[in-house]
Amino acid sequence: MQSKLGSLIDPKGWAPWDEGGTLPDTVHYAEYKNVGPGSETSSRASSKGLFIDDAGMVSNFTVTSFIGGGQWIPATGVPFQAGL
């Protein structure tokens, strides 16, 4: 989310996990407002588990919402962005 993705990112957006090259239906991939050459989504593989959505959906996956990072990361001294 909101990341700078370089050209090393495969345009399909994923790498096969098995010999058949199928995208698992049990894995969910999300992208939101990324920038850079690897952020182009027009060639992304389609899958039940792939979604590119809006702020309402991705806010569930921020540091604060997903891992409660606002409560424990400050003590580590690691810089982070709590929300979108």
Stockholm file with secondary structure:
# STOCKHOLM 1.0

chainA/1-84         MQSKLGSLIDPKGWAPWDEGGTLPDTVHYAEYKNVGPGSETSSRASSKGLFIDDAGMVSNFTVTSFIGGGQWIPATGVPFQAGL
#=GR chainA/1-84 SS CCCBCCTTSCTTSCCCSSTTCCCCTTCCEEECSCBSGGGCCTTCCCCTTEEECCHHHHGGGSHHHHHCHHHHGGGGTCCCCCCC
#=GC SS_cons        CCCBCCTTSCTTSCCCSSTTCCCCTTCCEEECSCBSGGGCCTTCCCCTTEEECCHHHHGGGSHHHHHCHHHHGGGGTCCCCCCC
//
